[in-house]
Amino acid sequence: MEEDRFYEASKSMKRKTPPVCDYHGSDYQTSFWEKGGRDYEDQAEAIALRRLLPARGDLLLEVGAGAGRNTPRYKGYQHVVLLDYSLTQLQQAQERLGRSDRYTYVAADVYQLPFINALFDGATMIRTLHHMADAPAALREIRRVMRSQGTFILEYANKLNLKAIGRYLIGRQDWSPFTPEPVEFVELNFDFHPQTVRRWLGEEGFQLERQLTVSHFRIGLLKRLVPTKILVFLDSLAQHTGNWWQLTPSVFTRSKAVGDATEEGHLAAKRAGADGFFRCPACGSAQVEEGEASLTCTACSSVWPIQDGIYDFRKG
């Protein structure tokens, strides 16, 4: 995949966490989406999001926001927090979206989210789980920062897709698409079995509500021969089969956060600004004070810079 050349393995400075994918310095938005012949995929994903997103909400966490491709689609939420490990991707998002009070930009590790418990009533993770070496740990952190009954929309790369099945059956692929374990086909790029993802969601505190199959026609020849609008229309019809079977390279899910959760973030979530909902990823304390150019944890003295309007929690 073209996007796979843009990763750099990094590790947390404070406690051992899995390696993360850093798109630092990449032109992923331009080269992969805008000039990469992926209008069909982008429009099909927009339809899936429209079908799964709540009509309205307070505070949404966009995990793996990148350059903000999907951010304008979250129109029903009053405030959106764009989270990505790459500072440069967030800078590109800031250039595209502006410095509106509606957006907060945060550079952080998904395995150590810098937010207090039960803060968000919505979260999305699109084209990001496939970079997770420990997907359950990432889902667990997202659940921690979500309010009970909050909506979580997850997209994942599906190993049980028709192309992979065909390649395996004719002997052109070594790994089986039918087995439950993830397959790492390129370093820090994973495909997942639908049953495994459903199990993880349940184990980490999410109740699955709906599944949509997306990108049914992700074949180069088809995209060259058939007009994009026709492929998108056909895909929009086929997406409804997602609750019955999952045989496409991309699957979208909508789940509810369930189970017991502390609600310390409920009042903070009502606020439009960033003040009052951070916690220190180094020690877990919510005693974080914001200055002009940094955030300081009064519990462990960690300092987290604010770089041109972007909160940077990647290093202590």
C-alpha positions in Angstrom: 0.0 0.0 0.0 1.2 3.5 -0.8 0.3 4.8 2.7 2.6 2.2 4.3 5.8 3.9 3.5 4.8 6.8 5.8 5.2 5.1 9.1 7.9 5.5 11.8 7.9 3.2 14.9 8.0 5.2 18.1 7.5 4.3 21.8 6.2 6.1 24.8 8.7 7.9 27.0 6.9 7.2 30.3 5.8 3.6 30.2 6.2 0.7 27.8 3.4 0.8 25.2 3.2 -0.8 21.8 4.9 0.9 18.9 2.8 3.5 17.1 2.5 4.6 13.5 3.8 8.2 13.0 2.9 9.9 9.7 5.3 12.7 10.5 6.2 14.8 7.5 4.0 12.8 5.1 1.7 14.2 2.4 -0.7 11.4 3.0 -3.8 13.5 2.5 -2.7 14.8 -0.9 -0.9 11.8 -2.3 -3.2 9.0 -1.0 -6.6 10.7 -1.1 -6.6 13.7 -3.3 -4.3 12.5 -6.1 -4.4 8.7 -5.4 -7.6 7.9 -7.3 -9.6 7.2 -4.2 -12.7 9.3 -4.7 -14.8 6.2 -4.7 -13.6 5.0 -1.3 -13.8 8.5 0.2 -17.4 9.0 -1.0 -18.5 5.5 0.1 -17.0 6.1 3.6 -18.9 9.4 3.8 -22.1 7.6 3.2 -21.3 5.0 5.9 -20.5 7.8 8.4 -23.7 9.6 7.6 -25.7 6.5 8.3 -24.0 5.7 11.6 -23.4 9.1 13.2 -25.9 10.4 15.7 -27.9 13.4 14.6 -26.3 15.5 17.4 -23.8 15.3 20.3 -21.7 17.3 22.7 -18.1 16.3 22.4 -16.5 13.9 19.8 -13.1 12.3 19.9 -11.6 11.6 16.4 -8.9 9.1 16.9 -6.4 9.1 14.0 -7.8 12.3 12.7 -4.8 12.8 10.3 -5.2 15.9 8.2 -8.9 16.2 9.0 -10.4 14.4 6.0 -13.5 13.3 7.9 -13.7 16.0 10.5 -16.2 18.2 8.5 -18.6 15.3 8.4 -19.2 15.4 12.2 -21.6 18.2 11.8 -23.9 17.2 14.6 -21.3 17.5 17.4 -20.8 20.8 19.1 -17.0 20.2 19.6 -14.5 17.9 18.0 -11.2 16.8 19.4 -8.8 15.8 16.6 -6.2 13.3 18.0 -3.3 12.0 16.0 0.3 11.0 16.9 1.7 13.0 14.0 2.2 16.7 14.8 2.5 17.5 11.1 -0.7 15.8 10.2 -2.5 17.9 12.8 -0.8 21.0 11.4 -2.3 20.1 8.0 -5.7 19.6 9.6 -5.4 23.0 11.3 -4.6 24.6 7.9 -7.6 23.0 6.3 -10.1 23.5 9.2 -8.8 26.7 10.8 -8.6 27.6 14.5 -12.3 27.5 15.2 -13.3 27.2 18.8 -15.2 24.1 17.6 -11.9 22.2 17.2 -9.2 21.1 19.6 -6.0 19.6 18.2 -4.1 17.0 20.3 -0.9 15.0 19.5 -0.9 11.9 21.7 -0.5 8.2 21.8 -3.8 6.3 21.6 -2.5 3.8 24.3 -2.2 6.7 26.7 -5.0 9.1 26.0 -4.5 12.5 27.8 -8.2 12.8 28.9 -10.1 12.3 32.1 -12.5 9.4 32.3 -16.0 9.5 30.8 -15.4 12.7 28.9 -16.7 12.1 25.4 -20.2 11.2 24.3 -18.9 10.2 20.8 -15.7 8.8 19.3 -14.6 7.6 15.8 -11.6 5.6 14.7 -11.5 5.4 10.9 -8.6 3.8 9.0 -6.6 3.7 12.2 -7.1 0.4 13.9 -5.1 -1.3 11.2 -2.0 0.3 12.6 -2.6 -1.0 16.2 -0.2 -3.7 17.3 -2.4 -4.1 20.4 -5.9 -3.3 19.2 -7.7 -4.3 22.4 -5.5 -1.9 24.5 -6.4 0.9 22.1 -10.1 0.1 22.4 -9.8 -0.1 26.2 -8.4 3.4 26.3 -11.1 4.8 24.1 -13.8 3.2 26.3 -12.2 4.7 29.4 -12.6 8.2 28.1 -16.2 7.7 26.9 -19.4 8.3 28.7 -21.8 5.4 29.2 -24.2 5.1 26.2 -21.8 7.2 24.1 -21.5 6.2 20.4 -18.3 4.7 19.0 -17.9 4.3 15.3 -15.0 2.0 14.3 -13.7 1.1 10.9 -11.3 -1.8 10.4 -9.4 -3.5 7.7 -11.1 -6.9 7.1 -8.9 -10.0 6.4 -12.0 -12.0 5.4 -12.5 -10.1 2.2 -13.3 -11.8 -1.2 -9.9 -10.9 -2.7 -8.0 -12.4 0.2 -10.2 -15.5 0.1 -9.6 -16.0 -3.6 -5.9 -15.5 -3.4 -5.7 -18.0 -0.5 -7.7 -20.6 -2.3 -5.6 -20.5 -5.5 -2.3 -20.6 -3.5 -1.2 -17.0 -4.1 -1.4 -16.1 -0.4 0.2 -17.8 2.5 -2.0 -16.6 5.4 -5.6 -17.8 5.8 -8.4 -15.2 5.8 -10.5 -17.6 7.9 -8.4 -17.8 11.1 -9.2 -15.4 13.9 -5.8 -13.9 14.6 -4.8 -10.6 13.0 -2.4 -10.7 10.0 0.5 -8.2 9.8 1.1 -8.0 6.0 3.5 -5.0 6.3 5.1 -3.8 9.6 2.4 -2.0 11.7 -0.3 -2.8 9.1 -2.9 -5.3 10.2 -6.0 -6.9 8.8 -8.5 -8.3 11.3 -11.2 -11.0 11.3 -14.7 -9.6 11.9 -15.5 -12.1 14.6 -12.3 -11.1 16.5 -13.2 -7.4 16.3 -16.7 -8.1 17.5 -15.3 -10.1 20.4 -12.8 -7.3 21.3 -15.6 -4.7 21.3 -17.6 -6.7 23.7 -14.7 -7.4 26.0 -13.7 -3.8 26.2 -17.1 -2.4 27.1 -18.9 -1.8 23.8 -22.2 -3.2 22.6 -22.3 -3.6 18.8 -25.4 -2.1 17.2 -24.8 -2.0 13.4 -22.3 -3.1 10.8 -21.8 -1.7 7.3 -19.6 -3.3 4.6 -17.8 -0.6 2.6 -15.6 -0.5 -0.6 -17.2 -3.5 -2.3 -15.7 -2.4 -5.6 -12.1 -1.5 -4.5 -10.6 -2.9 -7.7 -8.4 -0.8 -9.9 -9.9 -1.9 -13.2 -13.5 -1.3 -12.1 -12.6 2.2 -10.8 -11.1 3.0 -14.2 -14.0 1.6 -16.3 -17.1 2.5 -14.2 -17.9 6.1 -13.3 -17.3 6.9 -9.6 -20.9 8.0 -9.0 -22.2 4.6 -10.2 -19.8 2.7 -8.0 -20.7 4.9 -5.0 -24.4 4.3 -5.6 -24.0 0.6 -5.8 -21.8 0.6 -2.7 -24.4 2.5 -0.8 -26.9 -0.2 -1.6 -24.6 -3.0 -0.7 -23.5 -1.5 2.6 -26.8 -2.6 4.2 -25.7 -6.3 4.0 -23.1 -5.6 6.7 -25.1 -7.2 9.5 -25.4 -10.4 7.5 -21.9 -10.9 6.2 -18.6 -9.1 6.1 -16.6 -9.8 2.9 -15.3 -6.4 2.0 -11.9 -4.9 2.7 -13.4 -2.3 4.9 -16.1 -2.7 7.6 -17.7 0.1 9.6 -19.3 -0.6 13.0 -21.4 1.4 15.4 -21.4 0.5 19.1 -22.6 1.9 22.4 -20.3 2.3 25.4 -21.9 0.1 28.1 -21.1 -1.0 31.7 -20.0 1.0 34.7 -17.9 4.1 34.1 -16.9 7.0 36.3 -18.5 10.2 35.2 -15.9 12.7 36.2 -15.8 14.1 32.7 -19.5 14.7 32.3 -19.5 18.4 33.3 -16.3 19.1 31.5 -17.7 17.6 28.3 -20.4 20.3 28.4 -17.7 22.9 27.8 -16.7 24.0 24.3 -13.1 24.7 25.1 -10.2 22.5 26.0 -9.8 23.6 29.6 -10.7 21.1 32.3 -10.7 17.8 30.6 -7.0 16.8 30.2 -5.2 14.4 32.4 -1.5 13.6 32.6 -0.6 10.6 30.4 2.6 10.1 32.5 0.9 9.6 35.9 -2.8 9.7 35.2 -3.5 12.7 37.4 -6.2 15.3 36.4 -4.2 18.0 38.2 -3.1 19.6 35.0 -2.7 23.4 34.7 -2.6 25.2 31.4 -0.2 28.0 30.8 0.5 30.2 27.8 2.8 27.7 26.1 2.4 24.5 28.0 0.4 22.3 30.3 1.9 21.3 33.6 1.0 18.3 35.8 1.2 19.5 39.4 1.3 15.8 40.6 4.4 14.6 38.7 5.8 17.9 37.3 5.5 16.7 33.7 5.3 19.5 31.2 3.5 19.2 27.9 4.0 21.9 25.3 1.3 23.7 23.3 2.8 24.2 19.8 1.0 26.8 17.8 -2.4 25.8 19.2 -1.7 22.0 19.2 -1.5 20.2 22.6 1.5 17.8 22.4 1.4 14.9 24.9 3.8 12.6 23.1 6.8 13.1 25.3 7.3 13.9 29.0 
